[in-house]
Amino acid sequence: AQSVTQLGSHVSVSEGALVLLRCNYSSSVPPYLFWYVQYPNQGLQLLLKYTSAATLVKGINGFEAEFKKSETSFHLTKPSAHMSDAAEYFCAVTRGGGSTLGRLYFGRGTQLTVWP
Amino acid sequence: DAGVTQSPTHLIKTRGQQVTLRCSPKSGHDTVSWYQQALGQGPQFIFQYYEEEERQRGNFPDRFSGHQFPNYSSELNVNALLLGDSALYLCASSSLAGSDTQYFGPGTRLTVL
């Protein structure tokens, strides 16, 4: 079985500061990991994904995440926050394996607030 | 290239009624998954359809049912609505053969009064 824990339901940063959103996963098989962003009253947009290639993954809007198997973590970072980054962020896990795309298990989300 | 589309955008129903939500997958995708996102929560998997059959199902009662059509579009049906069914319902599409990513639609906001 797979599960995700997102530490911190709310994170606040100043514009220009480092963004760090934490995600730890549990998986009995090699995982695929994803970060999605959700703006108010919208669906989920894919930020980046880890699918067993490079452990440091770069995504859209300057975000990146590093897969650390020893720590079972997949934390999301951005060097300099922008006001437009304010949104809800979800980490998700599914079993790896290529063509067999299974269900996604989501964390409870982290609301990012960016102060001017 | 159109992304995943869902209809309607918003829906208001009363307890005990039935509702049907619709989803059209991204072009080239053949698999549709449905998720329920309650307020303040992460999405929860309802079920997944491929080749017009339910392949996987999450921990949802039989009141939740679905269908996939030959053109890969899908419907989610919920019978005997409860107040607790109020949520954002998200559809995600993917390609079983070639994609490792699910792409989400904008969702349908269901309110049960």
gemmi code that builds the backbone of each chain (N, CA, C; Angstrom):
import gemmi

chains = {
    "A": [
        ("ALA", (0.846, -1.188, 0.000), (0.000, 0.000, 0.000), (0.886, 1.245, 0.000)),
        ("GLN", (0.304, 2.325, -0.502), (1.032, 3.586, -0.541), (0.306, 4.649, 0.277)),
        ("SER", (1.083, 5.589, 0.814), (0.490, 6.727, 1.512), (1.461, 7.899, 1.475)),
        ("VAL", (0.933, 9.071, 1.732), (1.731, 10.302, 1.717), (1.396, 11.127, 2.948)),
        ("THR", (2.434, 11.701, 3.546), (2.251, 12.634, 4.647), (2.881, 13.959, 4.273)),
        ("GLN", (2.084, 15.012, 4.316), (2.603, 16.345, 4.074), (2.677, 17.067, 5.413)),
        ("LEU", (3.882, 17.433, 5.796), (4.102, 18.080, 7.077), (3.845, 19.568, 6.944)),
        ("GLY", (2.896, 20.049, 7.737), (2.556, 21.468, 7.675), (1.406, 21.707, 6.734)),
        ("SER", (0.236, 21.974, 7.277), (-0.928, 22.237, 6.430), (-0.890, 23.666, 5.885)),
        ("HIS", (-0.133, 24.537, 6.558), (-0.003, 25.919, 6.103), (1.462, 26.340, 6.198)),
        ("VAL", (1.957, 26.959, 5.130), (3.310, 27.505, 5.100), (3.217, 28.941, 4.593)),
        ("SER", (3.874, 29.853, 5.304), (3.890, 31.265, 4.895), (5.323, 31.709, 4.675)),
        ("VAL", (5.557, 32.392, 3.571), (6.890, 32.921, 3.269), (6.737, 34.324, 2.717)),
        ("SER", (7.820, 35.068, 2.776), (7.848, 36.397, 2.151), (8.233, 36.254, 0.685)),
        ("GLU", (7.779, 37.180, -0.104), (8.160, 37.175, -1.516), (9.683, 37.229, -1.620)),
        ("GLY", (10.258, 36.343, -2.445), (11.702, 36.271, -2.595), (12.373, 35.270, -1.683)),
        ("ALA", (11.656, 34.752, -0.707), (12.233, 33.776, 0.226), (12.144, 32.375, -0.352)),
        ("LEU", (12.927, 31.473, 0.267), (12.912, 30.071, -0.136), (11.581, 29.424, 0.229)),
        ("VAL", (11.073, 28.607, -0.695), (9.882, 27.811, -0.424), (10.313, 26.365, -0.208)),
        ("LEU", (9.846, 25.767, 0.893), (10.112, 24.350, 1.172), (8.820, 23.718, 1.650)),
        ("LEU", (8.284, 22.798, 0.869), (7.076, 22.063, 1.226), (7.476, 20.596, 1.371)),
        ("ARG", (7.114, 20.019, 2.512), (7.605, 18.687, 2.851), (6.617, 17.584, 2.501)),
        ("CYS", (7.173, 16.485, 2.015), (6.366, 15.319, 1.660), (7.162, 14.063, 1.997)),
        ("ASN", (6.578, 13.197, 2.793), (7.141, 11.882, 3.043), (6.161, 10.825, 2.565)),
        ("TYR", (6.683, 9.768, 2.020), (5.818, 8.750, 1.445), (6.089, 7.397, 2.080)),
        ("SER", (5.134, 6.531, 1.909), (5.275, 5.140, 2.303), (4.830, 4.293, 1.124)),
        ("SER", (5.687, 3.342, 0.752), (5.331, 2.498, -0.384), (6.038, 1.159, -0.256)),
        ("SER", (5.312, 0.100, -0.502), (5.877, -1.244, -0.420), (6.562, -1.649, -1.721)),
        ("VAL", (6.420, -0.818, -2.739), (7.043, -1.066, -4.039), (7.683, 0.239, -4.506)),
        ("PRO", (8.602, 0.175, -5.490), (9.182, 1.425, -5.994), (8.087, 2.384, -6.436)),
        ("PRO", (8.160, 3.610, -5.944), (7.062, 4.550, -6.208), (7.312, 5.476, -7.380)),
        ("TYR", (6.220, 6.003, -7.894), (6.261, 7.208, -8.696), (5.692, 8.309, -7.796)),
        ("LEU", (6.289, 9.488, -7.863), (5.879, 10.581, -6.989), (5.567, 11.821, -7.800)),
        ("PHE", (4.592, 12.572, -7.344), (4.112, 13.740, -8.069), (3.855, 14.891, -7.110)),
        ("TRP", (4.028, 16.103, -7.610), (3.538, 17.299, -6.952), (2.544, 17.983, -7.913)),
        ("TYR", (1.368, 18.283, -7.349), (0.347, 19.021, -8.083), (0.067, 20.323, -7.343)),
        ("VAL", (-0.359, 21.346, -8.102), (-0.760, 22.618, -7.506), (-2.228, 22.864, -7.847)),
        ("GLN", (-2.931, 23.443, -6.895), (-4.349, 23.751, -7.097), (-4.602, 25.197, -6.719)),
        ("TYR", (-5.015, 25.990, -7.696), (-5.414, 27.365, -7.435), (-6.887, 27.383, -7.067)),
        ("PRO", (-7.350, 28.417, -6.381), (-8.736, 28.454, -5.916), (-9.740, 28.161, -7.020)),
        ("ASN", (-10.671, 27.264, -6.706), (-11.766, 26.911, -7.611), (-11.284, 26.326, -8.936)),
        ("GLN", (-10.143, 25.662, -8.900), (-9.631, 25.030, -10.110), (-9.255, 23.577, -9.833)),
        ("GLY", (-8.939, 22.846, -10.891), (-8.472, 21.478, -10.760), (-7.000, 21.445, -10.408)),
        ("LEU", (-6.399, 20.271, -10.557), (-5.000, 20.073, -10.205), (-4.119, 20.211, -11.442)),
        ("GLN", (-3.011, 20.934, -11.264), (-2.038, 21.093, -12.349), (-0.738, 20.418, -11.941)),
        ("LEU", (-0.182, 19.611, -12.826), (1.063, 18.908, -12.527), (2.228, 19.883, -12.486)),
        ("LEU", (2.968, 19.851, -11.367), (4.178, 20.665, -11.230), (5.403, 19.889, -11.696)),
        ("LEU", (5.539, 18.673, -11.184), (6.683, 17.832, -11.535), (6.414, 16.404, -11.099)),
        ("LYS", (7.281, 15.493, -11.577), (7.097, 14.076, -11.250), (8.439, 13.364, -11.179)),
        ("TYR", (8.486, 12.335, -10.353), (9.622, 11.427, -10.272), (9.141, 10.051, -10.707)),
        ("THR", (9.832, 9.510, -11.736), (9.438, 8.193, -12.233), (10.649, 7.303, -12.419)),
        ("SER", (11.547, 7.321, -11.446), (12.709, 6.428, -11.327), (13.866, 6.791, -12.245)),
        ("ALA", (13.882, 7.980, -12.775), (15.045, 8.436, -13.540), (15.910, 9.293, -12.599)),
        ("ALA", (16.209, 10.520, -12.960), (17.021, 11.388, -12.118), (16.314, 11.675, -10.797)),
        ("THR", (17.068, 11.674, -9.717), (16.457, 11.890, -8.408), (16.130, 13.347, -8.143)),
        ("LEU", (16.816, 14.266, -8.821), (16.488, 15.684, -8.723), (15.636, 16.038, -9.933)),
        ("VAL", (14.429, 16.440, -9.661), (13.455, 16.672, -10.727), (13.119, 18.159, -10.796)),
        ("LYS", (13.162, 18.698, -11.977), (12.790, 20.098, -12.174), (11.408, 20.173, -12.823)),
        ("GLY", (10.616, 21.128, -12.341), (9.273, 21.264, -12.863), (9.010, 22.651, -13.410)),
        ("ILE", (7.726, 22.956, -13.496), (7.354, 24.258, -14.035), (7.455, 25.337, -12.967)),
        ("ASN", (7.496, 26.578, -13.406), (7.489, 27.744, -12.520), (8.656, 27.782, -11.538)),
        ("GLY", (9.769, 27.159, -11.872), (10.963, 27.224, -11.045), (11.000, 26.258, -9.868)),
        ("PHE", (10.035, 25.369, -9.771), (10.011, 24.388, -8.684), (10.883, 23.177, -8.998)),
        ("GLU", (11.406, 22.566, -7.962), (12.122, 21.308, -8.107), (11.918, 20.464, -6.858)),
        ("ALA", (12.183, 19.179, -6.990), (12.034, 18.262, -5.859), (13.104, 17.188, -5.971)),
        ("GLU", (13.524, 16.682, -4.823), (14.540, 15.647, -4.803), (13.995, 14.383, -4.147)),
        ("PHE", (14.099, 13.276, -4.844), (13.692, 11.978, -4.319), (14.829, 11.421, -3.472)),
        ("LYS", (14.546, 11.178, -2.199), (15.528, 10.601, -1.288), (14.945, 9.312, -0.726)),
        ("LYS", (15.403, 8.212, -1.280), (14.874, 6.907, -0.897), (15.163, 6.604, 0.574)),
        ("SER", (16.383, 6.943, 1.033), (16.768, 6.633, 2.415), (15.904, 7.376, 3.425)),
        ("GLU", (15.391, 8.530, 3.031), (14.555, 9.319, 3.923), (13.069, 9.202, 3.561)),
        ("THR", (12.760, 8.450, 2.551), (11.390, 8.328, 1.995), (10.755, 9.704, 1.872)),
        ("SER", (11.503, 10.636, 1.260), (11.005, 11.997, 1.139), (11.022, 12.468, -0.304)),
        ("PHE", (10.219, 13.463, -0.573), (10.134, 14.074, -1.899), (9.707, 15.523, -1.678)),
        ("HIS", (10.576, 16.300, -1.043), (10.255, 17.673, -0.684), (10.314, 18.592, -1.894)),
        ("LEU", (9.423, 19.565, -1.921), (9.316, 20.527, -3.022), (9.987, 21.833, -2.617)),
        ("THR", (10.824, 22.391, -3.496), (11.497, 23.649, -3.183), (11.428, 24.614, -4.358)),
        ("LYS", (11.583, 25.891, -4.000), (11.718, 26.944, -4.988), (12.596, 28.012, -4.341)),
        ("PRO", (13.660, 28.434, -5.013), (14.618, 29.346, -4.382), (14.021, 30.696, -3.982)),
        ("SER", (13.081, 31.202, -4.778), (12.575, 32.542, -4.543), (11.075, 32.577, -4.810)),
        ("ALA", (10.298, 32.785, -3.762), (8.843, 32.756, -3.883), (8.322, 33.994, -4.604)),
        ("HIS", (7.259, 33.773, -5.347), (6.563, 34.854, -6.043), (5.121, 34.864, -5.575)),
        ("MET", (4.531, 36.042, -5.614), (3.136, 36.169, -5.163), (2.225, 35.169, -5.871)),
        ("SER", (2.515, 34.894, -7.143), (1.666, 33.989, -7.925), (1.796, 32.524, -7.488)),
        ("ASP", (2.748, 32.226, -6.593), (2.900, 30.851, -6.099), (1.884, 30.508, -5.015)),
        ("ALA", (1.179, 31.483, -4.518), (0.184, 31.231, -3.471), (-0.893, 30.305, -3.997)),
        ("ALA", (-1.009, 29.138, -3.373), (-1.936, 28.094, -3.833), (-1.859, 26.933, -2.859)),
        ("GLU", (-2.627, 25.884, -3.155), (-2.547, 24.641, -2.379), (-1.706, 23.645, -3.171)),
        ("TYR", (-0.814, 22.964, -2.465), (0.090, 22.017, -3.099), (-0.153, 20.613, -2.538)),
        ("PHE", (-0.233, 19.658, -3.458), (-0.493, 18.277, -3.080), (0.628, 17.371, -3.573)),
        ("CYS", (1.091, 16.527, -2.681), (2.032, 15.478, -3.022), (1.236, 14.189, -3.221)),
        ("ALA", (1.624, 13.390, -4.190), (0.895, 12.152, -4.460), (1.875, 11.044, -4.822)),
        ("VAL", (1.468, 9.815, -4.530), (2.298, 8.647, -4.819), (1.459, 7.592, -5.514)),
        ("THR", (2.102, 6.850, -6.403), (1.484, 5.687, -6.995), (2.568, 4.644, -7.186)),
        ("ARG", (2.175, 3.430, -7.437), (3.176, 2.401, -7.635), (3.829, 2.592, -8.980)),
        ("GLY", (5.116, 2.383, -9.047), (5.826, 2.503, -10.301), (5.576, 1.308, -11.183)),
        ("GLY", (6.197, 1.299, -12.322), (6.032, 0.151, -13.196), (5.700, 0.496, -14.614)),
        ("GLY", (5.717, 1.765, -14.954), (5.533, 2.125, -16.347), (4.110, 2.100, -16.796)),
        ("SER", (3.745, 1.099, -17.559), (2.458, 1.149, -18.242), (1.275, 0.869, -17.329)),
        ("THR", (1.514, 0.262, -16.189), (0.396, -0.012, -15.281), (0.205, 1.196, -14.382)),
        ("LEU", (-0.629, 2.089, -14.777), (-0.815, 3.336, -14.040), (-1.926, 3.156, -13.021)),
        ("GLY", (-1.540, 3.161, -11.760), (-2.508, 2.908, -10.718), (-3.099, 4.170, -10.140)),
        ("ARG", (-3.848, 3.974, -9.088), (-4.492, 5.081, -8.406), (-3.451, 5.953, -7.735)),
        ("LEU", (-3.763, 7.223, -7.610), (-2.911, 8.148, -6.887), (-3.389, 8.250, -5.440)),
        ("TYR", (-2.413, 8.234, -4.519), (-2.695, 8.479, -3.114), (-2.158, 9.875, -2.801)),
        ("PHE", (-3.050, 10.759, -2.345), (-2.682, 12.145, -2.104), (-2.470, 12.428, -0.624)),
        ("GLY", (-1.599, 13.394, -0.356), (-1.521, 13.967, 0.967), (-2.672, 14.934, 1.188)),
        ("ARG", (-2.723, 15.506, 2.397), (-3.830, 16.398, 2.723), (-3.629, 17.811, 2.205)),
        ("GLY", (-2.447, 18.065, 1.641), (-2.207, 19.360, 1.035), (-1.529, 20.345, 1.970)),
        ("THR", (-0.796, 21.279, 1.355), (-0.164, 22.378, 2.081), (-0.563, 23.681, 1.408)),
        ("GLN", (-1.174, 24.572, 2.184), (-1.560, 25.873, 1.667), (-0.368, 26.817, 1.793)),
        ("LEU", (0.099, 27.325, 0.661), (1.230, 28.254, 0.649), (0.714, 29.681, 0.541)),
        ("THR", (1.111, 30.499, 1.498), (0.805, 31.929, 1.474), (2.105, 32.686, 1.242)),
        ("VAL", (2.081, 33.660, 0.348), (3.261, 34.471, 0.054), (2.947, 35.917, 0.423)),
        ("TRP", (3.725, 36.469, 1.341), (3.539, 37.844, 1.794), (4.403, 38.789, 0.974)),
        ("PRO", (3.880, 39.971, 0.674), (4.659, 40.931, -0.120), (5.811, 41.541, 0.689)),
    ],
    "B": [
        ("ASP", (-4.741, 21.472, -28.531), (-5.031, 20.168, -27.910), (-5.849, 20.396, -26.654)),
        ("ALA", (-7.110, 19.960, -26.687), (-7.975, 20.170, -25.543), (-7.517, 19.288, -24.399)),
        ("GLY", (-7.599, 19.844, -23.209), (-7.283, 19.066, -22.036), (-8.503, 18.297, -21.575)),
        ("VAL", (-8.483, 17.898, -20.314), (-9.610, 17.179, -19.732), (-10.742, 18.170, -19.458)),
        ("THR", (-11.925, 17.831, -19.888), (-13.073, 18.708, -19.639), (-14.105, 17.979, -18.788)),
        ("GLN", (-14.799, 18.749, -17.971), (-15.830, 18.193, -17.095), (-17.076, 19.074, -17.143)),
        ("SER", (-18.215, 18.418, -16.987), (-19.474, 19.178, -16.909), (-20.430, 18.487, -15.953)),
        ("PRO", (-21.292, 19.257, -15.290), (-21.292, 20.717, -15.253), (-20.189, 21.243, -14.337)),
        ("THR", (-20.078, 22.553, -14.250), (-19.081, 23.169, -13.371), (-19.551, 23.118, -11.923)),
        ("HIS", (-20.806, 23.437, -11.738), (-21.415, 23.440, -10.404), (-22.763, 22.743, -10.472)),
        ("LEU", (-23.142, 22.169, -9.327), (-24.402, 21.433, -9.263), (-24.914, 21.492, -7.836)),
        ("ILE", (-26.203, 21.760, -7.691), (-26.820, 21.747, -6.365), (-27.942, 20.726, -6.381)),
        ("LYS", (-27.912, 19.808, -5.427), (-28.917, 18.758, -5.311), (-29.392, 18.686, -3.862)),
        ("THR", (-30.491, 17.974, -3.654), (-30.976, 17.741, -2.302), (-30.761, 16.278, -1.924)),
        ("ARG", (-30.767, 16.037, -0.637), (-30.550, 14.664, -0.134), (-31.521, 13.681, -0.783)),
        ("GLY", (-30.994, 12.515, -1.117), (-31.813, 11.468, -1.707), (-31.863, 11.495, -3.226)),
        ("GLN", (-31.479, 12.620, -3.823), (-31.493, 12.693, -5.277), (-30.320, 11.946, -5.883)),
        ("GLN", (-30.328, 11.871, -7.204), (-29.280, 11.222, -7.959), (-28.596, 12.263, -8.839)),
        ("VAL", (-27.308, 12.058, -9.126), (-26.566, 13.019, -9.941), (-25.656, 12.283, -10.921)),
        ("THR", (-25.459, 12.896, -12.072), (-24.531, 12.366, -13.074), (-23.537, 13.446, -13.461)),
        ("LEU", (-22.264, 13.126, -13.357), (-21.185, 14.035, -13.744), (-20.488, 13.451, -14.955)),
        ("ARG", (-19.988, 14.347, -15.805), (-19.412, 13.903, -17.071), (-17.979, 14.367, -17.242)),
        ("CYS", (-17.211, 13.565, -17.997), (-15.795, 13.846, -18.196), (-15.375, 13.428, -19.603)),
        ("SER", (-14.652, 14.303, -20.277), (-14.039, 13.957, -21.556), (-12.528, 13.975, -21.387)),
        ("PRO", (-11.848, 12.889, -21.702), (-10.411, 12.825, -21.452), (-9.617, 13.651, -22.449)),
        ("LYS", (-8.368, 13.848, -22.097), (-7.431, 14.516, -22.988), (-7.284, 13.670, -24.254)),
        ("SER", (-7.062, 14.338, -25.378), (-6.907, 13.653, -26.644), (-5.784, 12.619, -26.566)),
        ("GLY", (-6.076, 11.396, -27.018), (-5.078, 10.333, -27.008), (-5.078, 9.493, -25.742)),
        ("HIS", (-5.857, 9.882, -24.757), (-5.925, 9.121, -23.505), (-7.106, 8.161, -23.525)),
        ("ASP", (-6.903, 6.989, -22.880), (-7.930, 5.961, -22.908), (-8.392, 5.547, -21.516)),
        ("THR", (-7.814, 6.117, -20.494), (-8.127, 5.727, -19.111), (-8.632, 6.941, -18.342)),
        ("VAL", (-9.695, 6.740, -17.606), (-10.289, 7.831, -16.826), (-10.392, 7.411, -15.368)),
        ("SER", (-9.942, 8.279, -14.492), (-10.053, 8.054, -13.045), (-10.877, 9.174, -12.432)),
        ("TRP", (-11.624, 8.836, -11.394), (-12.446, 9.819, -10.685), (-11.960, 9.933, -9.240)),
        ("TYR", (-11.947, 11.178, -8.748), (-11.527, 11.463, -7.385), (-12.554, 12.390, -6.731)),
        ("GLN", (-12.698, 12.229, -5.425), (-13.540, 13.122, -4.636), (-12.639, 13.946, -3.735)),
        ("GLN", (-12.809, 15.264, -3.754), (-12.029, 16.136, -2.890), (-12.967, 16.913, -1.979)),
        ("ALA", (-13.053, 16.483, -0.722), (-13.846, 17.210, 0.256), (-13.098, 18.478, 0.646)),
        ("LEU", (-13.826, 19.429, 1.182), (-13.247, 20.720, 1.540), (-12.089, 20.546, 2.520)),
        ("GLY", (-10.929, 21.094, 2.181), (-9.787, 21.028, 3.072), (-9.042, 19.714, 3.068)),
        ("GLN", (-9.381, 18.833, 2.136), (-8.753, 17.511, 2.074), (-8.057, 17.297, 0.736)),
        ("GLY", (-7.230, 16.273, 0.690), (-6.665, 15.867, -0.584), (-7.652, 14.992, -1.338)),
        ("PRO", (-7.515, 14.878, -2.644), (-8.412, 14.024, -3.425), (-8.337, 12.563, -2.980)),
        ("GLN", (-9.507, 11.921, -2.996), (-9.610, 10.497, -2.673), (-10.080, 9.749, -3.916)),
        ("PHE", (-9.416, 8.643, -4.218), (-9.709, 7.864, -5.420), (-11.044, 7.157, -5.294)),
        ("ILE", (-11.882, 7.318, -6.342), (-13.177, 6.627, -6.361), (-13.060, 5.359, -7.190)),
        ("PHE", (-12.756, 5.509, -8.477), (-12.539, 4.356, -9.358), (-11.876, 4.801, -10.649)),
        ("GLN", (-11.471, 3.787, -11.421), (-10.774, 4.011, -12.685), (-11.384, 3.126, -13.760)),
        ("TYR", (-11.540, 3.700, -14.959), (-12.124, 2.972, -16.082), (-11.143, 2.873, -17.240)),
        ("TYR", (-11.126, 1.678, -17.834), (-10.320, 1.433, -19.033), (-11.059, 0.404, -19.850)),
        ("GLU", (-11.125, 0.607, -21.144), (-11.839, -0.303, -22.048), (-13.258, -0.559, -21.548)),
        ("GLU", (-13.895, 0.507, -21.093), (-15.295, 0.497, -20.674), (-15.567, -0.375, -19.449)),
        ("GLU", (-14.490, -0.722, -18.726), (-14.676, -1.529, -17.527), (-13.994, -0.862, -16.330)),
        ("GLU", (-14.549, -1.092, -15.165), (-13.949, -0.592, -13.940), (-12.742, -1.456, -13.587)),
        ("ARG", (-11.564, -0.841, -13.525), (-10.329, -1.592, -13.281), (-9.931, -1.591, -11.811)),
        ("GLN", (-10.160, -0.475, -11.169), (-9.802, -0.340, -9.758), (-10.902, 0.453, -9.086)),
        ("ARG", (-11.053, 0.224, -7.780), (-12.058, 0.946, -7.033), (-11.507, 1.288, -5.667)),
        ("GLY", (-11.776, 2.489, -5.227), (-11.393, 2.906, -3.886), (-12.476, 2.531, -2.886)),
        ("ASN", (-12.357, 3.060, -1.692), (-13.258, 2.712, -0.600), (-14.509, 3.587, -0.625)),
        ("PHE", (-15.309, 3.427, -1.643), (-16.562, 4.169, -1.780), (-17.718, 3.191, -1.900)),
        ("PRO", (-18.884, 3.546, -1.381), (-20.034, 2.627, -1.422), (-20.564, 2.450, -2.839)),
        ("ASP", (-21.437, 1.457, -2.975), (-22.014, 1.139, -4.278), (-22.903, 2.245, -4.827)),
        ("ARG", (-23.240, 3.223, -3.992), (-24.022, 4.358, -4.492), (-23.243, 5.115, -5.584)),
        ("PHE", (-21.943, 4.938, -5.555), (-21.076, 5.554, -6.564), (-20.853, 4.531, -7.674)),
        ("SER", (-21.254, 4.904, -8.882), (-21.057, 4.022, -10.013), (-20.583, 4.841, -11.205)),
        ("GLY", (-20.075, 4.142, -12.190), (-19.548, 4.874, -13.338), (-19.764, 4.134, -14.624)),
        ("HIS", (-19.334, 4.805, -15.668), (-19.453, 4.214, -16.999), (-18.406, 4.865, -17.886)),
        ("GLN", (-17.879, 4.078, -18.820), (-16.996, 4.638, -19.838), (-17.551, 4.277, -21.198)),
        ("PHE", (-17.559, 5.222, -22.090), (-18.129, 5.043, -23.417), (-17.026, 4.693, -24.428)),
        ("PRO", (-17.425, 4.189, -25.607), (-16.419, 3.816, -26.617), (-15.483, 4.960, -27.008)),
        ("ASN", (-15.921, 6.203, -26.863), (-15.033, 7.331, -27.207), (-14.166, 7.737, -26.017)),
        ("TYR", (-14.138, 6.906, -24.969), (-13.325, 7.062, -23.754), (-13.883, 8.069, -22.751)),
        ("SER", (-14.915, 8.809, -23.098), (-15.516, 9.703, -22.117), (-16.150, 8.878, -21.006)),
        ("SER", (-16.448, 9.548, -19.896), (-16.902, 8.794, -18.729), (-17.956, 9.568, -17.964)),
        ("GLU", (-18.765, 8.829, -17.239), (-19.747, 9.405, -16.326), (-19.549, 8.850, -14.931)),
        ("LEU", (-19.812, 9.700, -13.950), (-19.858, 9.282, -12.554), (-21.288, 9.502, -12.083)),
        ("ASN", (-21.896, 8.476, -11.538), (-23.258, 8.556, -11.015), (-23.223, 8.348, -9.505)),
        ("VAL", (-23.971, 9.175, -8.809), (-24.107, 9.003, -7.364), (-25.595, 8.967, -7.045)),
        ("ASN", (-26.027, 7.872, -6.419), (-27.427, 7.719, -6.031), (-27.626, 8.044, -4.558)),
        ("ALA", (-28.883, 8.333, -4.207), (-29.260, 8.552, -2.799), (-28.277, 9.493, -2.115)),
        ("LEU", (-28.166, 10.680, -2.658), (-27.167, 11.640, -2.179), (-27.294, 11.935, -0.689)),
        ("LEU", (-26.128, 12.043, -0.063), (-26.023, 12.417, 1.347), (-25.341, 13.771, 1.446)),
        ("LEU", (-25.536, 14.436, 2.570), (-24.873, 15.723, 2.769), (-23.362, 15.588, 2.616)),
        ("GLY", (-22.834, 14.466, 3.070), (-21.393, 14.218, 3.026), (-20.843, 14.009, 1.629)),
        ("ASP", (-21.725, 13.919, 0.637), (-21.252, 13.781, -0.743), (-20.874, 15.131, -1.332)),
        ("SER", (-21.148, 16.202, -0.633), (-20.758, 17.534, -1.100), (-19.241, 17.602, -1.205)),
        ("ALA", (-18.763, 17.923, -2.391), (-17.316, 17.898, -2.631), (-17.038, 18.386, -4.044)),
        ("LEU", (-15.747, 18.510, -4.337), (-15.289, 18.755, -5.705), (-14.954, 17.391, -6.301)),
        ("TYR", (-15.556, 17.074, -7.423), (-15.301, 15.794, -8.081), (-14.378, 16.033, -9.269)),
        ("LEU", (-13.238, 15.373, -9.221), (-12.199, 15.562, -10.222), (-12.081, 14.335, -11.107)),
        ("CYS", (-11.950, 14.600, -12.381), (-11.702, 13.546, -13.353), (-10.258, 13.684, -13.817)),
        ("ALA", (-9.588, 12.569, -13.979), (-8.219, 12.575, -14.486), (-8.105, 11.568, -15.622)),
        ("SER", (-7.370, 11.936, -16.651), (-7.189, 10.995, -17.749), (-5.710, 10.655, -17.925)),
        ("SER", (-5.478, 9.497, -18.507), (-4.126, 9.007, -18.727), (-4.169, 7.993, -19.861)),
        ("SER", (-2.980, 7.608, -20.303), (-2.871, 6.600, -21.341), (-2.256, 5.359, -20.727)),
        ("LEU", (-2.969, 4.276, -20.723), (-2.484, 3.061, -20.072), (-1.177, 2.590, -20.682)),
        ("ALA", (-1.030, 2.775, -21.973), (0.132, 2.228, -22.657), (1.361, 3.109, -22.552)),
        ("GLY", (1.180, 4.408, -22.517), (2.367, 5.226, -22.699), (2.605, 6.346, -21.722)),
        ("SER", (1.720, 6.542, -20.744), (1.891, 7.721, -19.891), (2.010, 7.315, -18.440)),
        ("ASP", (2.856, 8.024, -17.715), (2.966, 7.773, -16.279), (2.298, 8.877, -15.482)),
        ("THR", (1.487, 9.690, -16.139), (0.923, 10.866, -15.495), (-0.572, 10.947, -15.719)),
        ("GLN", (-1.283, 11.316, -14.665), (-2.711, 11.594, -14.778), (-2.908, 13.104, -14.873)),
        ("TYR", (-3.710, 13.529, -15.848), (-3.991, 14.936, -16.054), (-5.423, 15.215, -15.606)),
        ("PHE", (-5.573, 16.260, -14.812), (-6.855, 16.530, -14.178), (-7.662, 17.603, -14.903)),
        ("GLY", (-8.972, 17.431, -14.828), (-9.894, 18.443, -15.296), (-10.151, 19.472, -14.207)),
        ("PRO", (-10.985, 20.479, -14.514), (-11.249, 21.559, -13.551), (-12.183, 21.155, -12.416)),
        ("GLY", (-12.869, 20.026, -12.570), (-13.723, 19.557, -11.492), (-15.166, 20.014, -11.605)),
        ("THR", (-16.032, 19.289, -10.909), (-17.432, 19.654, -10.738), (-17.684, 19.824, -9.247)),
        ("ARG", (-18.169, 20.994, -8.892), (-18.477, 21.257, -7.477), (-19.910, 20.835, -7.207)),
        ("LEU", (-20.089, 19.803, -6.375), (-21.415, 19.296, -6.014), (-21.766, 19.741, -4.605)),
        ("THR", (-22.903, 20.376, -4.469), (-23.407, 20.761, -3.161), (-24.706, 20.016, -2.925)),
        ("VAL", (-24.783, 19.313, -1.794), (-25.987, 18.573, -1.428), (-26.622, 19.272, -0.231)),
        ("LEU", (-27.878, 19.691, -0.415), (-28.576, 20.418, 0.648), (-29.569, 19.522, 1.379)),
    ],
}
model = gemmi.Model(1)
for chain_id, residues in chains.items():
    chain = gemmi.Chain(chain_id)
    for i, (resn, *xyz) in enumerate(residues, 1):
        res = gemmi.Residue()
        res.name, res.seqid = resn, gemmi.SeqId(i, " ")
        for name, pos in zip(("N", "CA", "C"), xyz):
            atom = gemmi.Atom()
            atom.name, atom.element = name, gemmi.Element(name[0])
            atom.pos, atom.b_iso = gemmi.Position(*pos), 0.0
            res.add_atom(atom)
        chain.add_residue(res)
    model.add_chain(chain)
structure = gemmi.Structure()
structure.add_model(model)
structure.setup_entities()
